[in-house]
Amino acid sequence: MIGSTWRRWLRGAVAGAGMVCLAAGTAGAIDVELDAAAVKKAVEDGKQMKEVKALPTRFGADLSQDLCGGGGEIQTKTVGLNRLGALIAADPERAERDKDKVDDAIKKTAESKRLKIVFDFCGDTVDFAEGSSATLEQSGKMIKGEAAKPDKAKKNEKGPAYRGKIAVSFAYGSFAPKAPTKITLFPPMGDAMSWEVDFSTIR
């Protein structure tokens, strides 16, 4: 499990109702720029995490209770560095062997120009996520994201036949990192899904 997660993250780095307040320690907003000290701290903080997926920037349905409720994870620079730190701690020998790749992943994560939001939802066909799009809305301003190719859908035991994920990214300069934000996912079929998230509570 760690091996596949490790490879996926190295590749990736190189490459509701009401206001949802996402607890994130001392966070005060999404970090658009990180200096060397902040990058090092984020990686070291990640090394102390017990679980690679134990990150506080999820919104929407609780996946342990409802796989098809809809929601996602806001993958900020700090979150990405935390996750890389957790992977380093989980397999230090592999990290040492792949030190150049790890250092490159850390650098590219820290220098990323786009915020990624990974949405999870369900549909009735294997290609249900193809053609999905997403927007951020802040004080009436609409910001359209750039959607990547959806992950391969998995068969679902209950409810809709398939579940899957799609990543949508937004240029850091296009949105306010401290503002209350309405995140909306537009599947190609069915109704749009929206969540209110306060960006000032995450990092």
Secondary structure, DSSP 8 states (H G I E B T S, - for coil): -HHHHHHHHHHHHH---SEE----TT--S--S---HHHHHHHHHHHHT-S-TT--S-EEES-TTT-TTS-EEEEE-HHHHHHHHHHHHHH-HHHHHHTHHHHHHHHHHHHT--EEEEEEEEEESSTTTTTT-EEEEEETTEEEE-EE------EE-SSSSSEEEEEEEEEEGGGS-TTSEEEEEEE-SSS--EEEEEEGGG--
